[in-house]
Amino acid sequence: MKTLKILKADPFRKEAAVEGPHFKNEANYMGYLITAILLLLWPVAQHLLIGTDPTIGFIDPNIWLLILLSLICFMVVVGLCWWVLQQFWLSLGLPLLGNMVLQFRELSLWQQLGFYWASFVSLLLAAVGVLTAIL
């Protein structure tokens, strides 16, 4: 029976865990650039929206600024989640993401389908839990 193997690397060897397809050594600054542009756009957008019509109320232009604020918060939360994932991945000594994908492809079709269904059910239960918490 083919199963996924967890190959634990030496936790003191950081270079073994950092190499691989999921943690590249080259920096990707696109997320930082978009977040910086959105942060710089915040004060400029306030003056542009109020400057277009001096008789405009403060509530109407602030709706667009709230959308901008939500995008800034989303980018910050995604960046923090990615950083936390990297820290947990390194501390647990999990195998590289490419190795996990290759081992998943070696599973038989019914095992892959079972994993897809389990993922779908856990996502559905998480969504129901979020909706329950909101209501």
ZINOR-V708450 format. One record per helix or strand of 3 or more residues. SS is the DSSP state (2 for helix, 1 for strand). FROM is the first residue (numbers start at 1). TO is the last residue. If there is no record, write none. Layout:
BEGIN
ss;from;to
SS;FROM;TO
SS;FROM;TO
END
This chain:
BEGIN
ss;from;to
2;14;18
2;30;52
2;58;92
2;97;106
2;109;134
END
